[in-house]
């Protein structure tokens, strides 16, 4: 059973979607730890209600980012974590951290990467005038939203959409494909070949 840690800074709806899929038996995994950098994050209450170990770790209490990440690495090692799931975690992980967990960190981004990287992707999409956007689950590498892509889902951009409208529809797709991606990893059905992620067919 795959041991997971989730990093989150906000409400935790993607965290909840993964937890729900674990509880109903769809994902052979266990969330060992939820870590947040935001003391007021709703995700902490979600973790508490699910009896999942949860920690608020304040980056401001550490002299350097490296010290903060060393603390995180120690916690993950002690918990035997095999996969780090970023679910609305609003910090960029250092190259040191990413190298330490190479191909063991995944993220979800609210656009069809490589389009609209970084913050406010939905706003970028509406402003640019694209007809379709969506969301992408990808492995985390040392770039900004540049790692190998695991899954994507497409959402139509309507002519009267604002960023919030589009974000709400994209979020529904996020709740579908993020658990699916975690399931693929938990079942050992992912193979990385350069930039390409190949999905091994499920044995009947």
TORPA-4810 file (N, C-alpha, C, O; in nm, 3 decimals):
<nodes>
NODE_1_0.084_-0.120_0.000_0.000_0.000_0.000_0.088_0.125_0.000_0.175_0.140_0.085_X
NODE_2_0.064_0.212_-0.095_0.146_0.332_-0.112_0.126_0.429_0.004_0.012_0.459_0.041_X
NODE_3_0.236_0.476_0.060_0.230_0.573_0.170_0.248_0.714_0.115_0.347_0.746_0.049_X
NODE_4_0.148_0.797_0.143_0.140_0.931_0.083_0.150_1.038_0.190_0.101_1.022_0.301_X
NODE_5_0.215_1.150_0.153_0.203_1.274_0.229_0.140_1.378_0.137_0.170_1.382_0.017_X
NODE_6_0.054_1.460_0.192_-0.008_1.568_0.115_0.038_1.701_0.172_0.034_1.722_0.293_X
NODE_7_0.082_1.791_0.084_0.114_1.928_0.121_0.003_2.017_0.067_-0.031_2.010_-0.052_X
NODE_8_-0.055_2.101_0.152_-0.165_2.187_0.109_-0.164_2.317_0.188_-0.121_2.321_0.303_X
NODE_9_-0.213_2.423_0.125_-0.216_2.555_0.189_-0.356_2.611_0.205_-0.374_2.714_0.272_X
NODE_10_-0.457_2.547_0.145_-0.590_2.607_0.142_-0.700_2.517_0.193_-0.685_2.450_0.296_X
NODE_11_-0.811_2.515_0.121_-0.932_2.444_0.168_-0.915_2.293_0.170_-0.965_2.225_0.259_X
NODE_12_-0.842_2.242_0.072_-0.815_2.098_0.071_-0.918_2.015_-0.002_-0.939_1.899_0.034_X
NODE_13_-0.982_2.070_-0.105_-1.083_1.991_-0.175_-1.019_1.878_-0.256_-1.077_1.770_-0.268_X
NODE_14_-0.902_1.901_-0.313_-0.832_1.793_-0.382_-0.784_1.686_-0.284_-0.787_1.567_-0.314_X
NODE_15_-0.739_1.730_-0.169_-0.704_1.637_-0.061_-0.823_1.548_-0.028_-0.809_1.426_-0.015_X
NODE_16_-0.940_1.610_-0.016_-1.061_1.534_0.019_-1.097_1.435_-0.090_-1.139_1.323_-0.060_X
NODE_17_-1.081_1.474_-0.215_-1.116_1.383_-0.325_-1.027_1.259_-0.323_-1.072_1.149_-0.354_X
NODE_18_-0.901_1.278_-0.288_-0.809_1.163_-0.279_-0.845_1.076_-0.160_-0.849_0.953_-0.171_X
NODE_19_-0.872_1.139_-0.046_-0.912_1.064_0.074_-1.038_0.981_0.047_-1.045_0.864_0.085_X
NODE_20_-1.137_1.042_-0.016_-1.263_0.973_-0.044_-1.240_0.850_-0.132_-1.302_0.746_-0.112_X
NODE_21_-1.151_0.863_-0.229_-1.122_0.750_-0.319_-1.041_0.641_-0.250_-1.050_0.524_-0.287_X
NODE_22_-0.962_0.679_-0.151_-0.892_0.578_-0.071_-0.992_0.504_0.017_-0.988_0.381_0.029_X
NODE_23_-1.082_0.580_0.079_-1.180_0.518_0.171_-1.275_0.423_0.099_-1.317_0.322_0.157_X
NODE_24_-1.308_0.454_-0.026_-1.400_0.364_-0.097_-1.328_0.251_-0.170_-1.390_0.176_-0.246_X
NODE_25_-1.199_0.240_-0.146_-1.124_0.125_-0.198_-1.071_0.139_-0.339_-1.018_0.043_-0.394_X
NODE_26_-1.085_0.257_-0.398_-1.041_0.275_-0.537_-0.890_0.295_-0.548_-0.830_0.264_-0.651_X
NODE_27_-0.828_0.348_-0.442_-0.684_0.374_-0.444_-0.617_0.292_-0.334_-0.650_0.310_-0.217_X
NODE_28_-0.524_0.203_-0.369_-0.454_0.123_-0.268_-0.341_0.204_-0.203_-0.223_0.180_-0.228_X
NODE_29_-0.380_0.299_-0.119_-0.283_0.390_-0.059_-0.331_0.433_0.078_-0.446_0.411_0.117_X
NODE_30_-0.240_0.496_0.151_-0.270_0.549_0.284_-0.205_0.686_0.296_-0.086_0.701_0.268_X
NODE_31_-0.283_0.786_0.339_-0.226_0.917_0.365_-0.169_0.916_0.507_-0.242_0.912_0.606_X
NODE_32_-0.036_0.920_0.514_0.032_0.912_0.644_0.040_1.048_0.712_0.049_1.057_0.834_X
NODE_33_0.037_1.154_0.630_0.068_1.285_0.686_0.012_1.396_0.597_0.022_1.389_0.474_X
NODE_34_-0.046_1.497_0.660_-0.087_1.619_0.590_-0.005_1.733_0.650_-0.005_1.754_0.771_X
NODE_35_0.064_1.806_0.565_0.146_1.919_0.609_0.095_2.046_0.544_0.072_2.050_0.423_X
NODE_36_0.076_2.150_0.626_0.034_2.279_0.573_0.128_2.389_0.622_0.182_2.382_0.733_X
NODE_37_0.145_2.490_0.539_0.223_2.608_0.576_0.132_2.723_0.618_0.178_2.835_0.640_X
NODE_38_0.003_2.694_0.630_-0.097_2.796_0.663_-0.179_2.749_0.783_-0.255_2.653_0.775_X
NODE_39_-0.162_2.818_0.894_-0.227_2.778_1.019_-0.379_2.777_1.008_-0.446_2.700_1.077_X
NODE_40_-0.434_2.861_0.921_-0.580_2.874_0.908_-0.637_2.792_0.792_-0.754_2.807_0.758_X
NODE_41_-0.557_2.708_0.733_-0.601_2.631_0.616_-0.713_2.535_0.654_-0.703_2.462_0.753_X
NODE_42_-0.818_2.535_0.575_-0.930_2.444_0.600_-0.890_2.298_0.589_-0.954_2.211_0.648_X
NODE_43_-0.784_2.271_0.515_-0.739_2.133_0.496_-0.698_2.068_0.629_-0.708_1.947_0.644_X
NODE_44_-0.651_2.148_0.724_-0.612_2.093_0.855_-0.734_2.035_0.927_-0.724_1.929_0.990_X
NODE_45_-0.847_2.103_0.917_-0.970_2.052_0.979_-1.019_1.927_0.908_-1.070_1.834_0.971_X
NODE_46_-1.004_1.925_0.777_-1.042_1.804_0.702_-0.959_1.685_0.748_-1.013_1.576_0.770_X
NODE_47_-0.829_1.705_0.762_-0.741_1.596_0.805_-0.777_1.550_0.946_-0.778_1.430_0.974_X
NODE_48_-0.807_1.645_1.033_-0.846_1.611_1.170_-0.972_1.526_1.171_-0.982_1.428_1.244_X
NODE_49_-1.069_1.563_1.089_-1.196_1.489_1.086_-1.178_1.349_1.029_-1.259_1.260_1.055_X
NODE_50_-1.071_1.329_0.950_-1.042_1.197_0.891_-0.942_1.118_0.975_-0.899_1.010_0.936_X
NODE_51_-0.905_1.173_1.091_-0.807_1.109_1.180_-0.673_1.084_1.110_-0.610_0.980_1.128_X
NODE_52_-0.632_1.181_1.030_-0.503_1.176_0.963_-0.407_1.271_1.033_-0.444_1.384_1.065_X
NODE_53_-0.286_1.225_1.058_-0.187_1.311_1.123_-0.168_1.437_1.040_-0.145_1.430_0.919_X
NODE_54_-0.177_1.551_1.105_-0.169_1.678_1.033_-0.084_1.777_1.112_-0.093_1.785_1.234_X
NODE_55_-0.002_1.851_1.039_0.091_1.943_1.102_0.090_2.077_1.031_0.093_2.083_0.908_X
NODE_56_0.086_2.183_1.109_0.114_2.316_1.057_0.260_2.345_1.086_0.302_2.348_1.202_X
NODE_57_0.337_2.365_0.983_0.479_2.397_1.000_0.502_2.535_0.938_0.491_2.553_0.817_X
NODE_58_0.534_2.630_1.024_0.547_2.770_0.982_0.686_2.796_0.926_0.785_2.789_0.999_X
NODE_59_0.696_2.825_0.797_0.828_2.853_0.739_0.898_2.971_0.805_1.021_2.979_0.804_X
NODE_60_0.820_3.062_0.864_0.880_3.180_0.928_0.961_3.144_1.052_1.042_3.224_1.099_X
NODE_61_0.939_3.025_1.105_1.013_2.982_1.225_1.151_2.929_1.192_1.227_2.893_1.283_X
NODE_62_1.185_2.924_1.065_1.315_2.871_1.023_1.400_2.983_0.963_1.349_3.072_0.896_X
NODE_63_1.530_2.976_0.989_1.619_3.082_0.941_1.627_3.084_0.789_1.635_3.190_0.728_X
NODE_64_1.625_2.966_0.729_1.637_2.957_0.583_1.534_2.860_0.527_1.478_2.778_0.600_X
NODE_65_1.511_2.870_0.397_1.424_2.776_0.329_1.480_2.635_0.338_1.406_2.537_0.350_X
NODE_66_1.614_2.625_0.332_1.679_2.494_0.342_1.649_2.428_0.476_1.625_2.308_0.482_X
NODE_67_1.651_2.508_0.583_1.621_2.453_0.717_1.476_2.403_0.722_1.447_2.297_0.777_X
NODE_68_1.386_2.482_0.664_1.244_2.443_0.660_1.227_2.311_0.586_1.156_2.222_0.632_X
NODE_69_1.292_2.300_0.472_1.276_2.179_0.392_1.345_2.059_0.455_1.300_1.946_0.438_X
NODE_70_1.453_2.082_0.526_1.517_1.971_0.599_1.421_1.913_0.703_1.417_1.792_0.724_X
NODE_71_1.345_2.001_0.767_1.244_1.955_0.863_1.139_1.869_0.793_1.100_1.764_0.842_X
NODE_72_1.093_1.915_0.677_0.994_1.840_0.601_1.049_1.704_0.558_0.981_1.602_0.571_X
NODE_73_1.172_1.703_0.508_1.234_1.578_0.463_1.242_1.478_0.578_1.215_1.359_0.559_X
NODE_74_1.280_1.526_0.696_1.288_1.438_0.813_1.153_1.378_0.849_1.144_1.259_0.879_X
NODE_75_1.049_1.459_0.845_0.914_1.410_0.876_0.869_1.305_0.774_0.810_1.204_0.811_X
NODE_76_0.897_1.330_0.647_0.857_1.236_0.543_0.931_1.104_0.556_0.872_0.997_0.539_X
NODE_77_1.058_1.113_0.586_1.138_0.991_0.604_1.086_0.910_0.722_1.070_0.788_0.712_X
NODE_78_1.059_0.977_0.833_1.011_0.907_0.953_0.877_0.839_0.930_0.848_0.736_0.990_X
NODE_79_0.796_0.897_0.842_0.664_0.839_0.812_0.671_0.735_0.701_0.570_0.672_0.669_X
NODE_80_0.788_0.716_0.643_0.802_0.618_0.535_0.730_0.658_0.408_0.685_0.571_0.332_X
NODE_81_0.719_0.788_0.383_0.642_0.838_0.269_0.708_0.802_0.137_0.829_0.816_0.120_X
NODE_82_0.625_0.754_0.043_0.673_0.714_-0.090_0.627_0.808_-0.201_0.682_0.806_-0.311_X
NODE_83_0.527_0.890_-0.172_0.477_0.985_-0.272_0.431_1.112_-0.201_0.358_1.107_-0.102_X
NODE_84_0.476_1.227_-0.253_0.433_1.357_-0.201_0.334_1.416_-0.301_0.365_1.433_-0.419_X
NODE_85_0.215_1.447_-0.252_0.107_1.501_-0.335_0.087_1.648_-0.299_0.051_1.680_-0.186_X
NODE_86_0.112_1.736_-0.393_0.090_1.879_-0.371_-0.054_1.913_-0.410_-0.094_1.894_-0.525_X
NODE_87_-0.129_1.962_-0.314_-0.271_1.989_-0.337_-0.301_2.134_-0.296_-0.351_2.160_-0.187_X
NODE_88_-0.268_2.226_-0.385_-0.284_2.367_-0.351_-0.180_2.413_-0.251_-0.211_2.490_-0.161_X
NODE_89_-0.058_2.365_-0.267_0.053_2.405_-0.180_0.120_2.525_-0.245_0.175_2.514_-0.355_X
NODE_90_0.117_2.640_-0.176_0.153_2.766_-0.240_0.300_2.804_-0.221_0.334_2.922_-0.208_X
NODE_91_0.385_2.703_-0.218_0.529_2.729_-0.209_0.601_2.651_-0.317_0.561_2.540_-0.353_X
NODE_92_0.707_2.709_-0.367_0.789_2.640_-0.466_0.896_2.559_-0.393_0.971_2.613_-0.312_X
NODE_93_0.901_2.431_-0.421_1.000_2.344_-0.358_1.136_2.365_-0.424_1.145_2.384_-0.545_X
NODE_94_1.240_2.361_-0.342_1.375_2.386_-0.393_1.425_2.268_-0.476_1.374_2.157_-0.462_X
NODE_95_1.524_2.292_-0.563_1.586_2.181_-0.637_1.638_2.071_-0.545_1.631_1.953_-0.579_X
NODE_96_1.689_2.109_-0.428_1.739_2.010_-0.331_1.627_1.915_-0.289_1.646_1.794_-0.288_X
NODE_97_1.512_1.971_-0.254_1.398_1.889_-0.211_1.351_1.800_-0.325_1.324_1.682_-0.307_X
NODE_98_1.340_1.859_-0.443_1.291_1.785_-0.560_1.385_1.670_-0.595_1.340_1.560_-0.628_X
NODE_99_1.516_1.694_-0.587_1.613_1.587_-0.615_1.601_1.476_-0.513_1.617_1.358_-0.545_X
NODE_100_1.573_1.514_-0.389_1.562_1.415_-0.281_1.446_1.319_-0.306_1.453_1.201_-0.269_X
NODE_101_1.340_1.369_-0.368_1.222_1.287_-0.396_1.195_1.283_-0.547_1.083_1.304_-0.592_X
NODE_102_1.299_1.255_-0.623_1.288_1.257_-0.769_1.180_1.159_-0.816_1.179_1.042_-0.778_X
NODE_103_1.090_1.209_-0.900_0.978_1.131_-0.954_0.886_1.075_-0.845_0.817_0.975_-0.865_X
NODE_104_0.888_1.141_-0.729_0.801_1.101_-0.618_0.718_1.218_-0.566_0.661_1.211_-0.457_X
NODE_105_0.711_1.324_-0.645_0.629_1.441_-0.611_0.538_1.469_-0.729_0.583_1.476_-0.843_X
NODE_106_0.407_1.484_-0.702_0.315_1.520_-0.809_0.236_1.645_-0.772_0.219_1.678_-0.654_X
NODE_107_0.189_1.714_-0.875_0.116_1.838_-0.855_0.000_1.842_-0.955_0.002_1.776_-1.058_X
NODE_108_-0.101_1.921_-0.921_-0.209_1.947_-1.018_-0.213_2.096_-1.045_-0.203_2.178_-0.954_X
NODE_109_-0.227_2.130_-1.173_-0.224_2.270_-1.215_-0.348_2.299_-1.299_-0.385_2.218_-1.384_X
NODE_110_-0.414_2.414_-1.276_-0.542_2.442_-1.344_-0.527_2.501_-1.484_-0.583_2.607_-1.515_X
NODE_111_-0.451_2.432_-1.567_-0.445_2.465_-1.710_-0.398_2.341_-1.784_-0.357_2.242_-1.723_X
NODE_112_-0.406_2.347_-1.915_-0.350_2.241_-1.998_-0.204_2.275_-2.025_-0.171_2.340_-2.124_X
NODE_113_-0.117_2.230_-1.936_0.025_2.259_-1.955_0.072_2.202_-2.088_0.024_2.097_-2.130_X
NODE_114_0.166_2.271_-2.156_0.252_2.377_-2.103_0.194_2.518_-2.111_0.268_2.615_-2.089_X
NODE_115_0.067_2.534_-2.141_0.007_2.668_-2.144_-0.022_2.719_-2.003_-0.058_2.641_-1.914_X
NODE_116_-0.006_2.849_-1.983_-0.051_2.919_-1.862_0.008_2.861_-1.734_-0.064_2.817_-1.644_X
NODE_117_0.139_2.862_-1.727_0.209_2.818_-1.606_0.195_2.924_-1.496_0.156_3.038_-1.522_X
NODE_118_0.229_2.883_-1.374_0.235_2.978_-1.264_0.099_3.013_-1.206_0.002_2.939_-1.221_X
NODE_119_0.095_3.128_-1.139_-0.025_3.171_-1.067_-0.135_3.220_-1.162_-0.108_3.263_-1.274_X
NODE_120_-0.258_3.211_-1.113_-0.375_3.267_-1.184_-0.390_3.213_-1.326_-0.417_3.287_-1.420_X
NODE_121_-0.372_3.082_-1.338_-0.379_3.020_-1.471_-0.516_3.038_-1.536_-0.525_3.056_-1.658_X
NODE_122_-0.621_3.033_-1.456_-0.756_3.048_-1.512_-0.776_3.189_-1.566_-0.836_3.209_-1.673_X
NODE_123_-0.726_3.287_-1.492_-0.735_3.427_-1.536_-0.655_3.446_-1.665_-0.698_3.517_-1.757_X
NODE_124_-0.537_3.384_-1.670_-0.455_3.391_-1.792_-0.531_3.335_-1.912_-0.528_3.392_-2.021_X
NODE_125_-0.598_3.222_-1.891_-0.670_3.156_-2.001_-0.784_3.243_-2.053_-0.801_3.257_-2.174_X
NODE_126_-0.862_3.301_-1.961_-0.974_3.387_-2.001_-0.922_3.510_-2.075_-0.976_3.549_-2.179_X
NODE_127_-0.817_3.570_-2.021_-0.762_3.692_-2.082_-0.706_3.665_-2.222_-0.717_3.749_-2.311_X
NODE_128_-0.647_3.548_-2.240_-0.586_3.515_-2.369_-0.690_3.483_-2.475_-0.666_3.498_-2.595_X
NODE_129_-0.807_3.439_-2.429_-0.915_3.411_-2.523_-0.916_3.269_-2.579_-0.971_3.245_-2.686_X
NODE_130_-0.855_3.175_-2.505_-0.857_3.037_-2.553_-0.999_2.980_-2.547_-1.082_3.027_-2.469_X
NODE_131_-1.026_2.882_-2.628_-1.158_2.819_-2.631_-1.166_2.700_-2.536_-1.274_2.660_-2.492_X
NODE_132_-1.049_2.645_-2.504_-1.044_2.531_-2.412_-0.928_2.550_-2.314_-0.820_2.596_-2.351_X
NODE_133_-0.953_2.512_-2.190_-0.847_2.505_-2.090_-0.865_2.371_-2.018_-0.914_2.275_-2.078_X
NODE_134_-0.827_2.363_-1.892_-0.843_2.237_-1.821_-0.747_2.226_-1.706_-0.712_2.326_-1.643_X
NODE_135_-0.704_2.104_-1.678_-0.612_2.081_-1.567_-0.514_1.970_-1.603_-0.540_1.887_-1.690_X
NODE_136_-0.401_1.971_-1.534_-0.292_1.879_-1.563_-0.234_1.825_-1.434_-0.202_1.902_-1.342_X
NODE_137_-0.220_1.693_-1.425_-0.143_1.630_-1.317_-0.006_1.597_-1.374_0.006_1.534_-1.479_X
NODE_138_0.098_1.640_-1.302_0.233_1.619_-1.354_0.330_1.588_-1.240_0.307_1.624_-1.125_X
NODE_139_0.438_1.522_-1.275_0.547_1.507_-1.180_0.615_1.642_-1.163_0.618_1.724_-1.255_X
NODE_140_0.669_1.665_-1.045_0.738_1.791_-1.017_0.886_1.774_-1.044_0.952_1.684_-0.993_X
NODE_141_0.938_1.865_-1.128_1.082_1.869_-1.149_1.132_2.005_-1.100_1.063_2.072_-1.023_X
NODE_142_1.251_2.045_-1.142_1.309_2.166_-1.087_1.260_2.294_-1.155_1.302_2.403_-1.118_X
NODE_143_1.172_2.281_-1.254_1.115_2.398_-1.319_0.978_2.432_-1.263_0.928_2.365_-1.173_X
NODE_144_0.918_2.538_-1.317_0.784_2.581_-1.275_0.679_2.515_-1.364_0.662_2.554_-1.479_X
NODE_145_0.610_2.416_-1.310_0.504_2.346_-1.384_0.556_2.285_-1.515_0.490_2.293_-1.619_X
NODE_146_0.674_2.225_-1.507_0.739_2.174_-1.629_0.760_2.022_-1.629_0.810_1.969_-1.728_X
NODE_147_0.723_1.952_-1.523_0.752_1.809_-1.513_0.667_1.724_-1.606_0.567_1.771_-1.660_X
NODE_148_0.707_1.598_-1.625_0.634_1.506_-1.712_0.486_1.495_-1.675_0.450_1.487_-1.558_X
NODE_149_0.401_1.496_-1.778_0.256_1.500_-1.760_0.198_1.359_-1.745_0.227_1.270_-1.825_X
NODE_150_0.117_1.341_-1.641_0.054_1.212_-1.612_-0.087_1.205_-1.671_-0.121_1.110_-1.742_X
NODE_151_-0.169_1.307_-1.641_-0.307_1.310_-1.690_-0.349_1.454_-1.716_-0.299_1.548_-1.653_X
NODE_152_-0.441_1.470_-1.810_-0.501_1.600_-1.836_-0.651_1.585_-1.861_-0.698_1.480_-1.904_X
NODE_153_-0.724_1.692_-1.832_-0.868_1.695_-1.862_-0.900_1.831_-1.924_-0.844_1.933_-1.885_X
NODE_154_-0.990_1.830_-2.021_-1.023_1.950_-2.097_-1.154_2.011_-2.047_-1.250_1.940_-2.017_X
NODE_155_-1.156_2.144_-2.040_-1.276_2.219_-2.002_-1.298_2.329_-2.106_-1.205_2.402_-2.141_X
NODE_156_-1.419_2.340_-2.155_-1.450_2.446_-2.250_-1.454_2.581_-2.179_-1.506_2.593_-2.068_X
NODE_157_-1.399_2.682_-2.245_-1.406_2.819_-2.193_-1.523_2.888_-2.263_-1.522_2.904_-2.385_X
NODE_158_-1.622_2.929_-2.185_-1.740_2.994_-2.243_-1.714_3.143_-2.264_-1.631_3.204_-2.196_X
NODE_159_-1.786_3.201_-2.358_-1.759_3.340_-2.396_-1.782_3.438_-2.282_-1.717_3.543_-2.276_X
NODE_160_-1.875_3.406_-2.192_-1.903_3.498_-2.082_-1.834_3.457_-1.952_-1.865_3.511_-1.845_X
NODE_161_-1.741_3.363_-1.959_-1.668_3.319_-1.839_-1.583_3.430_-1.781_-1.520_3.507_-1.854_X
NODE_162_-1.581_3.438_-1.649_-1.472_3.508_-1.582_-1.381_3.402_-1.520_-1.408_3.283_-1.531_X
NODE_163_-1.274_3.445_-1.456_-1.176_3.350_-1.403_-1.238_3.257_-1.300_-1.204_3.139_-1.294_X
NODE_164_-1.329_3.309_-1.218_-1.392_3.227_-1.114_-1.483_3.121_-1.174_-1.486_3.007_-1.127_X
NODE_165_-1.558_3.158_-1.277_-1.645_3.061_-1.344_-1.563_2.944_-1.398_-1.595_2.828_-1.377_X
NODE_166_-1.456_2.978_-1.468_-1.371_2.876_-1.528_-1.305_2.792_-1.421_-1.296_2.669_-1.434_X
NODE_167_-1.257_2.857_-1.315_-1.190_2.784_-1.206_-1.282_2.681_-1.143_-1.239_2.570_-1.111_X
NODE_168_-1.409_2.716_-1.126_-1.505_2.624_-1.064_-1.526_2.499_-1.149_-1.535_2.388_-1.097_X
NODE_169_-1.532_2.517_-1.281_-1.552_2.402_-1.368_-1.425_2.317_-1.379_-1.431_2.195_-1.387_X
NODE_170_-1.311_2.384_-1.380_-1.185_2.310_-1.382_-1.168_2.229_-1.254_-1.120_2.116_-1.258_X
NODE_171_-1.208_2.287_-1.141_-1.192_2.217_-1.013_-1.265_2.084_-1.012_-1.216_1.986_-0.955_X
NODE_172_-1.382_2.079_-1.073_-1.457_1.952_-1.080_-1.376_1.846_-1.153_-1.378_1.729_-1.114_X
NODE_173_-1.306_1.887_-1.258_-1.221_1.793_-1.332_-1.099_1.753_-1.249_-1.054_1.638_-1.254_X
NODE_174_-1.046_1.848_-1.172_-0.932_1.818_-1.084_-0.968_1.706_-0.988_-0.889_1.614_-0.965_X
NODE_175_-1.088_1.714_-0.931_-1.132_1.614_-0.833_-1.146_1.476_-0.896_-1.149_1.375_-0.825_X
NODE_176_-1.156_1.470_-1.027_-1.165_1.342_-1.097_-1.027_1.288_-1.132_-0.996_1.172_-1.104_X
NODE_177_-0.943_1.372_-1.194_-0.817_1.317_-1.248_-0.705_1.307_-1.146_-0.613_1.227_-1.164_X
NODE_178_-0.711_1.386_-1.037_-0.602_1.373_-0.938_-0.607_1.236_-0.869_-0.504_1.170_-0.859_X
NODE_179_-0.724_1.193_-0.820_-0.730_1.057_-0.764_-0.693_0.950_-0.866_-0.631_0.849_-0.831_X
NODE_180_-0.731_0.970_-0.992_-0.696_0.872_-1.096_-0.545_0.861_-1.111_-0.492_0.751_-1.128_X
NODE_181_-0.477_0.973_-1.107_-0.330_0.972_-1.119_-0.265_0.904_-1.000_-0.170_0.827_-1.016_X
NODE_182_-0.314_0.933_-0.880_-0.261_0.869_-0.760_-0.282_0.718_-0.767_-0.195_0.640_-0.729_X
NODE_183_-0.398_0.678_-0.815_-0.429_0.535_-0.831_-0.328_0.467_-0.925_-0.279_0.359_-0.895_X
NODE_184_-0.299_0.531_-1.037_-0.203_0.474_-1.133_-0.066_0.453_-1.068_-0.001_0.351_-1.089_X
NODE_185_-0.023_0.552_-0.990_0.107_0.541_-0.923_0.103_0.432_-0.817_0.195_0.352_-0.805_X
NODE_186_-0.006_0.429_-0.739_-0.019_0.329_-0.632_-0.020_0.187_-0.687_0.026_0.094_-0.622_X
NODE_187_-0.073_0.172_-0.808_-0.080_0.040_-0.870_0.044_0.006_-0.953_0.051_-0.100_-1.015_X
NODE_188_0.142_0.096_-0.951_0.266_0.070_-1.025_0.248_0.071_-1.175_0.317_-0.001_-1.247_X
NODE_189_0.155_0.152_-1.223_0.121_0.151_-1.366_0.174_0.273_-1.441_0.123_0.310_-1.547_X
NODE_190_0.277_0.335_-1.385_0.338_0.454_-1.446_0.483_0.424_-1.481_0.558_0.369_-1.400_X
NODE_191_0.520_0.460_-1.602_0.659_0.445_-1.646_0.703_0.576_-1.711_0.641_0.623_-1.806_X
NODE_192_0.811_0.635_-1.658_0.860_0.762_-1.710_0.973_0.735_-1.809_1.072_0.668_-1.776_X
NODE_193_0.957_0.788_-1.929_1.061_0.777_-2.032_1.090_0.917_-2.085_1.021_0.966_-2.174_X
NODE_194_1.192_0.980_-2.028_1.221_1.119_-2.065_1.108_1.209_-2.022_1.072_1.213_-1.905_X
NODE_195_1.051_1.283_-2.118_0.939_1.372_-2.085_0.806_1.298_-2.088_0.705_1.350_-2.040_X
NODE_196_0.805_1.178_-2.141_0.678_1.106_-2.157_0.649_1.014_-2.039_0.737_0.946_-1.987_X
NODE_197_0.523_1.015_-1.998_0.475_0.922_-1.896_0.388_0.819_-1.967_0.285_0.852_-2.026_X
NODE_198_0.430_0.694_-1.961_0.353_0.587_-2.022_0.270_0.517_-1.915_0.318_0.488_-1.806_X
NODE_199_0.145_0.491_-1.948_0.053_0.425_-1.855_0.039_0.279_-1.896_-0.001_0.247_-2.007_X
NODE_200_0.074_0.192_-1.803_0.066_0.048_-1.827_-0.078_0.003_-1.811_-0.143_0.037_-1.711_X
NODE_201_-0.128_-0.070_-1.906_-0.268_-0.115_-1.902_-0.294_-0.203_-1.780_-0.209_-0.282_-1.738_X
NODE_202_-0.414_-0.188_-1.727_-0.455_-0.266_-1.610_-0.474_-0.412_-1.651_-0.536_-0.443_-1.752_X
NODE_203_-0.419_-0.501_-1.569_-0.434_-0.643_-1.597_-0.577_-0.685_-1.565_-0.632_-0.650_-1.461_X
NODE_204_-0.636_-0.760_-1.657_-0.775_-0.804_-1.638_-0.782_-0.919_-1.538_-0.890_-0.969_-1.509_X
</nodes>
